[in-house]
């Protein structure tokens, strides 16, 4: 029982963090658009790796959550 409760809590935490990463990445993307079109700077080149890292981390966490859901359903 404790194992399944622990995994369910972990899944909820991961889902929250995934949502946070996606929101953070969208804010960074908006920042790149602002720096490109409004300020005409090259600072957006520094934000692209951060966006990529955030989205990659969210993708890996989604895969981990799917795996844990399969373990719970078995």
C-alpha positions in Angstrom: 0.0 0.0 0.0 2.7 2.5 0.9 4.5 1.9 -2.3 1.5 2.7 -4.5 0.7 5.8 -2.4 4.3 7.0 -2.8 4.2 6.5 -6.5 0.8 8.3 -6.8 2.2 11.3 -4.8 5.3 11.3 -7.0 3.2 11.3 -10.2 1.2 14.3 -8.9 4.4 16.2 -8.0 6.0 15.4 -11.4 2.8 16.6 -13.2 3.0 19.9 -11.3 6.6 20.3 -12.2 6.0 19.4 -15.8 3.4 22.1 -16.0 5.8 24.6 -14.3 8.5 23.7 -16.9 6.1 24.2 -19.8 4.9 27.6 -18.4 8.5 28.7 -17.8 9.5 27.7 -21.3 6.6 29.6 -22.8 7.7 32.7 -20.8 11.2 32.3 -22.1 9.9 32.0 -25.7 7.9 35.2 -25.2 11.0 36.8 -24.0 12.8 35.8 -27.2 10.1 37.2 -29.3 10.2 40.5 -27.4 14.0 40.7 -27.6 13.9 40.0 -31.4 11.1 42.3 -32.4 11.0 45.0 -29.8 14.6 45.6 -28.7 16.4 44.1 -31.8 19.1 42.5 -29.7 20.8 39.1 -29.9 20.1 38.2 -26.4 17.5 35.7 -27.6 20.4 33.3 -28.5 21.0 32.8 -24.8 17.4 31.9 -24.2 17.1 29.2 -26.8 19.3 26.6 -24.9 17.3 27.3 -21.8 14.0 26.7 -23.6 15.4 23.5 -25.1 16.6 22.2 -21.8 13.3 23.0 -20.1 11.3 21.2 -22.9 13.6 18.2 -22.9 13.4 17.8 -19.2 9.6 18.1 -19.4 9.5 15.4 -22.1 11.7 13.0 -20.1 9.5 13.6 -17.0 6.4 12.8 -19.1 8.0 9.5 -20.2 8.8 8.7 -16.5 5.2 9.5 -15.4 3.8 7.2 -18.2 6.1 4.4 -17.0 5.0 4.8 -13.4 1.3 4.8 -14.5 1.9 1.5 -16.2 3.5 0.1 -13.1 0.4 1.2 -11.1 -2.0 -0.3 -13.5 -0.4 -3.7 -13.4 
